Each structure stands twice: as C-alpha cells, then as structure tokens.
C-alpha cells in the first residue's frame, strides 16, 4: 500500500514495494555496477552485507557478474538496461514499472535485448506495467494490452485479440493492418471509395 487517505497512512518511497526501470536507466554514474544494484536493497533498509548478497544474486542471474566493477559509462546500452533491471529486482518489489525500457537502445541491439527482457520478466511473479510507444514491443512483451488514444482507453485485451480485431483505425495502424471503409449488403461489402468484395461463407464450424 502506498498510502491510505482515510486511515491517514503514508508510506515513504523507500518503503513502497515497487521496482522502477527508467527510460534512460538513470544509473548512478559514480557507483560501480555492483553498487548500483545494491543501492535498491540498501534503500529498503537492508545492511551492507545483505545488500551485497542480493546484488551478487541478481548480477549472476542477469549475466552481469563480469561487469560488477565497471562504471555505467563503460557499459553498452544492453548492459545498462540489464543493470537497471537488476537494481529494480534486487529490492524484491511486488510491482515492477518499466518506462520505455528499450527506447535508449539502437535498432541493432533492441531486438536482442527485447528477447532477453522477455525471458527475465517471465520469472517475475508480481504484476509488471510496461509503458511503450512501440507496438511490436508491446505485442512481444505483454500478456495483456491497454491501448490509449488521445489519453482515452480505446481497447484492451490480449495481444492476439487486439491484433485480430482492432477497435479503431489507430489500433489497426499500430498492429500493421489496412482498413477499408464500406457498407455491408448481404454477402457483399461496397467500399466507400468505389469497388466491392464478397464475404465468403465457409459454412458452420465442424
């Protein structure tokens, strides 16, 4: 719980069970990779030894152990992204927030890191909220999508549902579909710009 206005309860940011991966990662430039990851459990009140142990665990798990003594300026974009994720997870969050986690990567690195991130998120047991403007990223990483258009929710569902039945022109363009306006007349659809096509009836499902 973050706060409860009725009960007059407020929880400091350091005590909230939320992990956050920033768009540009926001690693502390003066700390090593290991110190960056250990910062999260330290901020949650763990002692130095416990924080170092937690950091070591997540560095191993995300394949970062060899980079423990490096500073953020010595990392590639993909490595920095993994360090940011390790730092968020080291604090044992119950909720994980990802703000455009791949936007700082170049196109050549992005697909590889996207696949890697999907593997790591599969092991996270709590809810994860991903904010992205990239439809492919959303379709690949998310179990459920909420599409905003003009600040309003226009559709929500699984990636497969939204890809099959986009609710608006905007959603159709996001998933790479072309829409044709027209009017149905029996088995025929007459297109607004001219032309028509027939909707085939395949009969009842067997």
N, C-alpha and C positions, 0 to 999 in steps of 0.2 A: 504494500500500500504506500503510495506517495504522500497522500495527505487525506485528512478526513475533516472537512469543514464543520460538520455537525458535532463531532467529538472534540474539535479543537486540536487535532493531532497533526503535527507536521514532521516529516522525515527529511533530514538533511540529504543533500545529493549523494554524499559518500555512503549513506546507508540504504540507498534505493537499489533493489536487485535488478538493475538494468545495465546491460553492456551496450556500448555505442561505438560503431566504426564510422568515423567522419569521412566525408567526401574526399578530402585531401590527407586523410590518415592522422594528421596532427601529432606525429611522434615528437617526443621531446628531443631536440637536436643535440643537447649537451649530455644526454644519457645514452648508454650502450643499449643494444637490443635487449639484453637480459634485464637491465634496469628499467627499460620502458615497460616490459611485460610484468615485472614485479611491482610496478607502481600501482596497478589496479588492486591486488590483494592488500598492499600496504595501506592504500587509501580506505579500504574497508576494515582496517583495524588489526590486520594480521602482523605478527612480529617479523623481523628481518629474515630469520631462518625459514619460517613457514612461507613467506612471500617468495624467497629464492627457490624453494622447493616447488611451489606452484608454477613459477616462471619456467623452471627447468622441465617440468612435465609438459607444458604447452609448447615449449620450444622443440622438444623431441617429437611431439605429436604432429606438429605442423612442418617438420623437416627444417628447423631453423637452428639446431644446436651448433652447427659450424659457424653461425653468424653471431653468436651470443656477445662477442666482444666488439663488434663493429658499431659505429655510429650510424644514424639514419642516412646521413649524407653519402654513405658508402654502399647503400642498398639500391637495387633495381626497383622499378615500380611494383613488380610482382612480389618481391621480397618484403617491401614496405607494407603492402596490403596484408600479407600473412602475419607480419609483426603486429599490425593494428588489430587484426582478428584475435591473435593470441592474447594481446593485452586485454581485450574486451572479455574473452572467455576465462582468463585467469582469475577474475573476480567472482567466478561462479554465479553469473547472472541468471535470473529466472525469465528474463525477457531480453532479446537481442534486437537492436535497431541498427540497420545498415542504410546510410545515406549515400546513394550513388557510389557504391563501393568500388566500381570498376572504371569510373569516368576519368580518373587520372592516368590510366594506362594507355599506351599506344595500341594501335589496331593489331599489330603482330603479337603482342603479349596478352591481349584481352581475352581471346578465346581459351587459351591455355589456363589462365588464372580463373576464368569463369567455371571451367570444368573442375578445377581444384577446389574452388569455393563451394561448389555444389556438394562435393564429397564431404567436406568438413561440416557443412550445415546439416547434412543428413544425420550426423552424430549428435547434434544439439537437441536435447529433449524438450526444451521450452519453446514458446512461440517466437517467431522471428518476423519482424516487419522490415521489408525491403522497399525503399523508395527509389524509383528509377524512371528515366525518360526513354530508355531503350527497350522496345517491345520484345526483342529476341531475348534479352537478359531476363525480363520478367517471365517469359514463357518457359525458359530453361530452368530458372532457379526457384520459381514459386509453385506451391501446391494450390493456391487459390489467389485469384487476381481481383483487385478493385480498381476500375478504370475511372479516372477523374477527367472531366471535360469542362473547362471554364469554372473550375472549383466545385463542380457538382458530380456526384456519383452517377454514371450513366449505365454501368453494367458491372456485375460481379459474378464470379463462378470459377470453375476450374479452367486451366489454360485450354484444354480440349474443347470445352463448351463455348468459350469465347471465340476461339479460332473457327469453330463450325458455324456459330450463329451470332455474328457481331450485331449489336443492337443499334448502332449509329454509323453514319458514314465515317466518322472519326475513328471508331474502333475498327471498322473494316480496313481502313488505310493502315492502321497500326499493325494488323496481322497480315497485311500484304494482299488483300482481296480487292477486286474491282467490282463496284456496284453499278447496276443499270436500272434506272428508274423506268417504271412501266405500270400497266394496269392488266390484271388477270381477267381473262374472258374464257371461262370454261377451262380447257386444257391448253389454251394459248395465252401467252403474255405479249401484249403490244408495247413496245418500247416507246418512251416519250419522244426520243429524238428520231423516231422512224424505225421501221423494221419490227420483226416479231419472231418469237420462237415457241415451240411446242414443248410442254412439260410432259415427259414420258410417264406413263402409268405402268409400273412394273408388277402390279397386282399385289395381293395380300402377302405379308411375310409368312414364310413357312418355317 
